[in-house]
Protein backbone atom coordinates (compact mmCIF):
# COMPACT_ATOMS: atom_id res chain seq x y z
CA UNK A 1 0.00 0.00 0.00
CA UNK A 2 1.50 3.30 -1.14
CA UNK A 3 1.30 6.59 0.69
CA UNK A 4 2.88 10.03 0.55
CA UNK A 5 5.79 10.60 2.91
CA UNK A 6 7.25 13.99 3.79
CA UNK A 7 11.04 14.09 4.02
CA UNK A 8 13.04 16.94 5.53
CA UNK A 9 16.51 16.52 4.06
CA UNK A 10 19.38 18.83 4.94
CA UNK A 11 20.88 20.29 1.77
CA UNK A 12 24.05 22.32 1.69
CA UNK A 13 27.82 22.21 1.99
CA UNK A 14 30.62 23.43 4.25
CA UNK A 15 29.49 27.03 3.82
CA UNK A 16 26.00 26.32 5.17
CA UNK A 17 22.62 24.97 4.21
CA UNK A 18 19.05 24.32 5.28
CA UNK A 19 16.27 21.75 5.21
CA UNK A 20 14.37 21.10 1.99
CA UNK A 21 10.97 19.39 2.10
CA UNK A 22 10.08 16.64 -0.35
CA UNK A 23 6.87 14.66 -0.61
CA UNK A 24 7.66 11.24 -2.07
CA UNK A 25 5.67 8.06 -2.62
CA UNK A 26 6.49 5.34 -0.10
CA UNK A 27 5.55 1.68 -0.08
CA UNK A 28 5.12 -0.85 2.68
CA UNK A 29 8.37 -2.55 3.68
CA UNK A 30 10.66 0.20 2.43
CA UNK A 31 13.64 1.67 4.29
CA UNK A 32 14.82 5.27 4.48
CA UNK A 33 17.41 4.75 1.75
CA UNK A 34 14.62 3.71 -0.64
CA UNK A 35 12.80 7.02 -0.31
CA UNK A 36 16.06 8.96 -0.51
CA UNK A 37 16.72 7.28 -3.84
CA UNK A 38 13.20 8.18 -4.95
CA UNK A 39 13.91 11.78 -3.99
CA UNK A 40 17.00 11.72 -6.19
CA UNK A 41 15.08 10.18 -9.08
CA UNK A 42 12.01 12.41 -8.91
CA UNK A 43 13.03 15.76 -7.45
CA UNK A 44 16.73 16.22 -6.66
CA UNK A 45 19.14 14.54 -9.03
CA UNK A 46 22.04 16.40 -7.45
CA UNK A 47 21.33 15.16 -3.90
CA UNK A 48 24.62 13.81 -2.52
CA UNK A 49 24.42 10.63 -0.47
CA UNK A 50 26.79 7.73 0.13
CA UNK A 51 25.62 4.14 -0.19
CA UNK A 52 26.90 0.87 -1.54
CA UNK A 53 25.55 -2.51 -0.40
CA UNK A 54 22.05 -1.64 0.87
CA UNK A 55 22.46 -4.63 3.18
CA UNK A 56 23.83 -3.10 6.37
CA UNK A 57 27.37 -4.34 5.80
CA UNK A 58 29.31 -1.58 4.09
CA UNK A 59 28.53 1.22 6.57
CA UNK A 60 28.36 3.83 3.80
CA UNK A 61 24.85 5.20 4.26
CA UNK A 62 25.24 6.52 7.79
CA UNK A 63 23.13 9.57 8.61
CA UNK A 64 21.06 11.01 11.43
CA UNK A 65 17.40 10.08 11.12
CA UNK A 66 15.07 12.07 13.35
CA UNK A 67 18.17 13.01 15.33
CA UNK A 68 19.44 9.46 15.85
CA UNK A 69 22.62 8.16 14.12
CA UNK A 70 21.50 5.18 12.00
CA UNK A 71 22.10 3.35 8.74
CA UNK A 72 19.55 4.51 6.19
CA UNK A 73 19.44 1.07 4.57
CA UNK A 74 18.55 -0.61 7.86
CA UNK A 75 15.99 1.88 9.13
CA UNK A 76 12.51 0.72 8.18
CA UNK A 77 9.93 3.41 7.58
CA UNK A 78 7.53 1.38 9.70
CA UNK A 79 9.84 1.86 12.71
CA UNK A 80 9.43 5.65 12.54
CA UNK A 81 6.47 7.66 13.88
CA UNK A 82 3.57 7.32 11.47
CA UNK A 83 2.10 10.40 9.86
CA UNK A 84 5.10 12.62 10.67
CA UNK A 85 7.86 14.00 8.49
CA UNK A 86 11.16 12.11 8.49
CA UNK A 87 14.16 14.33 9.10
CA UNK A 88 17.50 13.28 7.59
CA UNK A 89 20.75 15.09 8.33
CA UNK A 90 24.45 14.32 7.82
CA UNK A 91 26.59 12.96 10.66
CA UNK A 92 26.98 15.91 13.00
CA UNK A 93 30.44 15.11 14.32
CA UNK A 94 32.20 15.37 10.95
CA UNK A 95 32.55 18.26 8.48
CA UNK A 96 29.94 18.41 5.73
CA UNK A 97 31.13 18.00 2.15
CA UNK A 98 27.73 18.17 0.45
CA UNK A 99 24.21 17.34 1.60
CA UNK A 100 24.35 14.00 3.45
CA UNK A 101 28.03 13.33 2.68
CA UNK A 102 30.57 14.15 5.39
CA UNK A 103 34.36 14.13 5.59
CA UNK A 104 35.19 11.17 7.83
CA UNK A 105 38.95 11.29 7.24
CA UNK A 106 39.40 11.87 10.99
CA UNK A 107 38.72 8.17 11.46
CA UNK A 108 41.39 7.09 8.99
CA UNK A 109 43.92 9.32 10.71
CA UNK A 110 43.10 7.60 14.00
CA UNK A 111 43.37 4.19 12.33
CA UNK A 112 46.95 4.95 11.29
CA UNK A 113 47.84 5.68 14.93
CA UNK A 114 46.98 2.16 16.10
CA UNK A 115 50.18 0.07 16.37
CA UNK A 116 49.74 -3.06 14.28
CA UNK A 117 49.69 -6.64 15.53
CA UNK A 118 53.11 -7.57 16.89
CA UNK A 119 53.89 -11.22 17.55
CA UNK A 120 55.30 -12.50 20.82
CA UNK A 121 59.12 -12.68 20.74
CA UNK A 122 59.07 -16.45 21.27
CA UNK A 123 56.63 -16.94 18.39
CA UNK A 124 57.61 -14.42 15.72
CA UNK A 125 55.96 -16.15 12.75
CA UNK A 126 52.70 -17.91 11.96
CA UNK A 127 51.02 -20.28 12.52
CA UNK A 128 49.75 -19.09 15.87
CA UNK A 129 47.99 -21.24 18.41
CA UNK A 130 44.74 -19.87 19.78
CA UNK A 131 41.99 -21.33 21.94
CA UNK A 132 38.37 -20.98 20.92
CA UNK A 133 37.56 -18.64 23.79
CA UNK A 134 40.28 -16.26 22.58
CA UNK A 135 38.88 -16.38 19.06
CA UNK A 136 35.36 -15.61 20.26
CA UNK A 137 36.54 -12.70 22.40
CA UNK A 138 38.17 -10.82 19.52
CA UNK A 139 35.68 -11.94 16.88
CA UNK A 140 33.02 -9.63 18.30
CA UNK A 141 35.21 -6.60 17.67
CA UNK A 142 35.95 -7.71 14.11
CA UNK A 143 32.25 -7.42 13.26
CA UNK A 144 32.70 -3.65 13.00
CA UNK A 145 31.66 -2.31 9.57
CA UNK A 146 33.16 1.14 10.20
CA UNK A 147 29.92 3.02 9.70
CA UNK A 148 31.24 5.62 12.18
CA UNK A 149 27.92 5.84 14.01
CA UNK A 150 29.64 5.21 17.34
CA UNK A 151 32.18 7.93 16.55
CA UNK A 152 29.39 10.29 15.56
CA UNK A 153 27.31 9.80 18.69
CA UNK A 154 30.21 10.00 21.16
CA UNK A 155 29.76 13.28 23.01
CA UNK A 156 33.49 13.57 23.72
CA UNK A 157 34.08 14.68 20.13
CA UNK A 158 30.49 15.42 19.06
CA UNK A 159 30.27 18.35 21.46
CA UNK A 160 33.97 19.20 21.77
CA UNK A 161 35.87 19.61 18.51
CA UNK A 162 39.02 20.38 20.47
CA UNK A 163 39.12 16.81 21.79
CA UNK A 164 39.59 15.20 18.37
CA UNK A 165 43.42 15.31 18.33
CA UNK A 166 43.51 13.52 21.69
CA UNK A 167 40.69 10.98 21.36
CA UNK A 168 40.59 7.77 19.31
CA UNK A 169 36.88 7.12 19.83
CA UNK A 170 34.82 3.95 20.39
CA UNK A 171 35.57 2.36 17.02
CA UNK A 172 39.29 2.35 17.75
CA UNK A 173 38.96 1.48 21.41
CA UNK A 174 37.61 -1.87 20.24
CA UNK A 175 40.59 -2.20 17.90
CA UNK A 176 42.98 -1.59 20.80
CA UNK A 177 41.00 -4.07 22.89
CA UNK A 178 41.12 -6.69 20.17
CA UNK A 179 44.90 -6.43 19.92
CA UNK A 180 45.45 -6.29 23.68
CA UNK A 181 43.33 -9.40 24.20
CA UNK A 182 45.04 -11.36 21.44
CA UNK A 183 47.11 -14.10 23.13
CA UNK A 184 49.88 -13.92 20.52
CA UNK A 185 50.31 -10.15 20.46
CA UNK A 186 53.34 -8.97 22.41
CA UNK A 187 53.01 -5.18 22.20
CA UNK A 188 51.68 -3.26 25.21
CA UNK A 189 49.45 -0.42 23.98
CA UNK A 190 47.89 0.48 27.34
CA UNK A 191 50.11 3.49 28.02
CA UNK A 192 49.49 4.82 24.52
CA UNK A 193 45.76 4.28 24.88
CA UNK A 194 45.60 6.18 28.15
CA UNK A 195 48.08 8.99 27.53
CA UNK A 196 47.58 9.91 23.86
CA UNK A 197 44.35 8.24 22.68
CA UNK A 198 42.02 9.59 25.37
CA UNK A 199 40.61 6.44 26.97
CA UNK A 200 40.13 8.38 30.19
CA UNK A 201 37.82 10.87 28.47
CA UNK A 202 35.13 8.20 28.07
CA UNK A 203 32.61 8.22 30.92
CA UNK A 204 30.88 5.02 29.71
CA UNK A 205 27.43 6.42 28.90
CA UNK A 206 27.03 3.52 26.42
CA UNK A 207 25.70 5.79 23.68
CA UNK A 208 28.13 4.15 21.24
CA UNK A 209 26.83 0.68 22.06
CA UNK A 210 23.23 1.83 21.58
CA UNK A 211 23.76 2.93 17.97
CA UNK A 212 26.01 0.07 16.80
CA UNK A 213 24.23 -1.75 13.94
CA UNK A 214 26.34 -4.86 14.58
CA UNK A 215 25.30 -4.92 18.26
CA UNK A 216 28.90 -4.93 19.47
CA UNK A 217 29.05 -4.39 23.22
CA UNK A 218 31.58 -1.62 22.82
CA UNK A 219 31.32 -0.25 26.34
CA UNK A 220 31.06 -3.42 28.38
CA UNK A 221 33.42 -5.69 26.48
CA UNK A 222 36.02 -3.22 25.18
CA UNK A 223 36.09 0.17 26.89
CA UNK A 224 35.47 -0.92 30.46
CA UNK A 225 37.78 -3.90 30.01
CA UNK A 226 40.57 -1.63 28.73
CA UNK A 227 40.02 0.87 31.53
CA UNK A 228 40.49 -1.98 34.02
CA UNK A 229 43.65 -3.15 32.27
CA UNK A 230 45.08 0.37 32.28
CA UNK A 231 44.39 0.67 36.01
CA UNK A 232 46.12 -2.67 36.60
CA UNK A 233 49.21 -1.36 34.84
CA UNK A 234 49.34 2.12 36.36
CA UNK A 235 48.17 1.32 39.88
CA UNK A 236 48.75 -1.75 41.97
CA UNK A 237 45.93 -1.56 44.55
CA UNK A 238 47.58 -4.11 46.86
CA UNK A 239 50.88 -2.24 47.03
CA UNK A 240 49.16 1.07 47.48
CA UNK A 241 46.91 -0.30 50.22
CA UNK A 242 49.72 -1.81 52.24
CA UNK A 243 51.90 1.19 51.54
CA UNK A 244 49.34 3.50 53.10
CA UNK A 245 48.92 1.21 56.11
CA UNK A 246 52.68 1.06 56.61
CA UNK A 247 52.97 4.83 56.37
CA UNK A 248 50.20 5.21 58.92
CA UNK A 249 51.91 2.89 61.40
CA UNK A 250 55.20 4.75 61.02
CA UNK A 251 53.46 8.06 61.58
CA UNK A 252 51.74 6.80 64.74
CA UNK A 253 55.01 5.37 66.09
CA UNK A 254 56.96 8.59 65.63
C-alpha positions as CSV (number, residue, x, y, z in Angstrom):
1,X,0.0,0.0,0.0
2,X,1.5,3.3,-1.1
3,X,1.3,6.6,0.7
4,X,2.9,10.0,0.5
5,X,5.8,10.6,2.9
6,X,7.3,14.0,3.8
7,X,11.0,14.1,4.0
8,X,13.0,16.9,5.5
9,X,16.5,16.5,4.1
10,X,19.4,18.8,4.9
11,X,20.9,20.3,1.8
12,X,24.0,22.3,1.7
13,X,27.8,22.2,2.0
14,X,30.6,23.4,4.2
15,X,29.5,27.0,3.8
16,X,26.0,26.3,5.2
17,X,22.6,25.0,4.2
18,X,19.0,24.3,5.3
19,X,16.3,21.8,5.2
20,X,14.4,21.1,2.0
21,X,11.0,19.4,2.1
22,X,10.1,16.6,-0.3
23,X,6.9,14.7,-0.6
24,X,7.7,11.2,-2.1
25,X,5.7,8.1,-2.6
26,X,6.5,5.3,-0.1
27,X,5.5,1.7,-0.1
28,X,5.1,-0.8,2.7
29,X,8.4,-2.6,3.7
30,X,10.7,0.2,2.4
31,X,13.6,1.7,4.3
32,X,14.8,5.3,4.5
33,X,17.4,4.7,1.8
34,X,14.6,3.7,-0.6
35,X,12.8,7.0,-0.3
36,X,16.1,9.0,-0.5
37,X,16.7,7.3,-3.8
38,X,13.2,8.2,-5.0
39,X,13.9,11.8,-4.0
40,X,17.0,11.7,-6.2
41,X,15.1,10.2,-9.1
42,X,12.0,12.4,-8.9
43,X,13.0,15.8,-7.5
44,X,16.7,16.2,-6.7
45,X,19.1,14.5,-9.0
46,X,22.0,16.4,-7.4
47,X,21.3,15.2,-3.9
48,X,24.6,13.8,-2.5
49,X,24.4,10.6,-0.5
50,X,26.8,7.7,0.1
51,X,25.6,4.1,-0.2
52,X,26.9,0.9,-1.5
53,X,25.5,-2.5,-0.4
54,X,22.1,-1.6,0.9
55,X,22.5,-4.6,3.2
56,X,23.8,-3.1,6.4
57,X,27.4,-4.3,5.8
58,X,29.3,-1.6,4.1
59,X,28.5,1.2,6.6
60,X,28.4,3.8,3.8
61,X,24.8,5.2,4.3
62,X,25.2,6.5,7.8
63,X,23.1,9.6,8.6
64,X,21.1,11.0,11.4
65,X,17.4,10.1,11.1
66,X,15.1,12.1,13.4
67,X,18.2,13.0,15.3
68,X,19.4,9.5,15.8
69,X,22.6,8.2,14.1
70,X,21.5,5.2,12.0
71,X,22.1,3.3,8.7
72,X,19.5,4.5,6.2
73,X,19.4,1.1,4.6
74,X,18.5,-0.6,7.9
75,X,16.0,1.9,9.1
76,X,12.5,0.7,8.2
77,X,9.9,3.4,7.6
78,X,7.5,1.4,9.7
79,X,9.8,1.9,12.7
80,X,9.4,5.7,12.5
81,X,6.5,7.7,13.9
82,X,3.6,7.3,11.5
83,X,2.1,10.4,9.9
84,X,5.1,12.6,10.7
85,X,7.9,14.0,8.5
86,X,11.2,12.1,8.5
87,X,14.2,14.3,9.1
88,X,17.5,13.3,7.6
89,X,20.8,15.1,8.3
90,X,24.4,14.3,7.8
91,X,26.6,13.0,10.7
92,X,27.0,15.9,13.0
93,X,30.4,15.1,14.3
94,X,32.2,15.4,11.0
95,X,32.6,18.3,8.5
96,X,29.9,18.4,5.7
97,X,31.1,18.0,2.2
98,X,27.7,18.2,0.5
99,X,24.2,17.3,1.6
100,X,24.3,14.0,3.5
101,X,28.0,13.3,2.7
102,X,30.6,14.1,5.4
103,X,34.4,14.1,5.6
104,X,35.2,11.2,7.8
105,X,39.0,11.3,7.2
106,X,39.4,11.9,11.0
107,X,38.7,8.2,11.5
108,X,41.4,7.1,9.0
109,X,43.9,9.3,10.7
110,X,43.1,7.6,14.0
111,X,43.4,4.2,12.3
112,X,47.0,5.0,11.3
113,X,47.8,5.7,14.9
114,X,47.0,2.2,16.1
115,X,50.2,0.1,16.4
116,X,49.7,-3.1,14.3
117,X,49.7,-6.6,15.5
118,X,53.1,-7.6,16.9
119,X,53.9,-11.2,17.5
120,X,55.3,-12.5,20.8
121,X,59.1,-12.7,20.7
122,X,59.1,-16.5,21.3
123,X,56.6,-16.9,18.4
124,X,57.6,-14.4,15.7
125,X,56.0,-16.1,12.7
126,X,52.7,-17.9,12.0
127,X,51.0,-20.3,12.5
128,X,49.7,-19.1,15.9
129,X,48.0,-21.2,18.4
130,X,44.7,-19.9,19.8
131,X,42.0,-21.3,21.9
132,X,38.4,-21.0,20.9
133,X,37.6,-18.6,23.8
134,X,40.3,-16.3,22.6
135,X,38.9,-16.4,19.1
136,X,35.4,-15.6,20.3
137,X,36.5,-12.7,22.4
138,X,38.2,-10.8,19.5
139,X,35.7,-11.9,16.9
140,X,33.0,-9.6,18.3
141,X,35.2,-6.6,17.7
142,X,35.9,-7.7,14.1
143,X,32.2,-7.4,13.3
144,X,32.7,-3.6,13.0
145,X,31.7,-2.3,9.6
146,X,33.2,1.1,10.2
147,X,29.9,3.0,9.7
148,X,31.2,5.6,12.2
149,X,27.9,5.8,14.0
150,X,29.6,5.2,17.3
151,X,32.2,7.9,16.5
152,X,29.4,10.3,15.6
153,X,27.3,9.8,18.7
154,X,30.2,10.0,21.2
155,X,29.8,13.3,23.0
156,X,33.5,13.6,23.7
157,X,34.1,14.7,20.1
158,X,30.5,15.4,19.1
159,X,30.3,18.3,21.5
160,X,34.0,19.2,21.8
161,X,35.9,19.6,18.5
162,X,39.0,20.4,20.5
163,X,39.1,16.8,21.8
164,X,39.6,15.2,18.4
165,X,43.4,15.3,18.3
166,X,43.5,13.5,21.7
167,X,40.7,11.0,21.4
168,X,40.6,7.8,19.3
169,X,36.9,7.1,19.8
170,X,34.8,4.0,20.4
171,X,35.6,2.4,17.0
172,X,39.3,2.4,17.7
173,X,39.0,1.5,21.4
174,X,37.6,-1.9,20.2
175,X,40.6,-2.2,17.9
176,X,43.0,-1.6,20.8
177,X,41.0,-4.1,22.9
178,X,41.1,-6.7,20.2
179,X,44.9,-6.4,19.9
180,X,45.4,-6.3,23.7
181,X,43.3,-9.4,24.2
182,X,45.0,-11.4,21.4
183,X,47.1,-14.1,23.1
184,X,49.9,-13.9,20.5
185,X,50.3,-10.1,20.5
186,X,53.3,-9.0,22.4
187,X,53.0,-5.2,22.2
188,X,51.7,-3.3,25.2
189,X,49.5,-0.4,24.0
190,X,47.9,0.5,27.3
191,X,50.1,3.5,28.0
192,X,49.5,4.8,24.5
193,X,45.8,4.3,24.9
194,X,45.6,6.2,28.1
195,X,48.1,9.0,27.5
196,X,47.6,9.9,23.9
197,X,44.4,8.2,22.7
198,X,42.0,9.6,25.4
199,X,40.6,6.4,27.0
200,X,40.1,8.4,30.2
201,X,37.8,10.9,28.5
202,X,35.1,8.2,28.1
203,X,32.6,8.2,30.9
204,X,30.9,5.0,29.7
205,X,27.4,6.4,28.9
206,X,27.0,3.5,26.4
207,X,25.7,5.8,23.7
208,X,28.1,4.1,21.2
209,X,26.8,0.7,22.1
210,X,23.2,1.8,21.6
211,X,23.8,2.9,18.0
212,X,26.0,0.1,16.8
213,X,24.2,-1.8,13.9
214,X,26.3,-4.9,14.6
215,X,25.3,-4.9,18.3
216,X,28.9,-4.9,19.5
217,X,29.0,-4.4,23.2
218,X,31.6,-1.6,22.8
219,X,31.3,-0.3,26.3
220,X,31.1,-3.4,28.4
221,X,33.4,-5.7,26.5
222,X,36.0,-3.2,25.2
223,X,36.1,0.2,26.9
224,X,35.5,-0.9,30.5
225,X,37.8,-3.9,30.0
226,X,40.6,-1.6,28.7
227,X,40.0,0.9,31.5
228,X,40.5,-2.0,34.0
229,X,43.6,-3.1,32.3
230,X,45.1,0.4,32.3
231,X,44.4,0.7,36.0
232,X,46.1,-2.7,36.6
233,X,49.2,-1.4,34.8
234,X,49.3,2.1,36.4
235,X,48.2,1.3,39.9
236,X,48.7,-1.8,42.0
237,X,45.9,-1.6,44.6
238,X,47.6,-4.1,46.9
239,X,50.9,-2.2,47.0
240,X,49.2,1.1,47.5
241,X,46.9,-0.3,50.2
242,X,49.7,-1.8,52.2
243,X,51.9,1.2,51.5
244,X,49.3,3.5,53.1
245,X,48.9,1.2,56.1
246,X,52.7,1.1,56.6
247,X,53.0,4.8,56.4
248,X,50.2,5.2,58.9
249,X,51.9,2.9,61.4
250,X,55.2,4.7,61.0
251,X,53.5,8.1,61.6
252,X,51.7,6.8,64.7
253,X,55.0,5.4,66.1
254,X,57.0,8.6,65.6
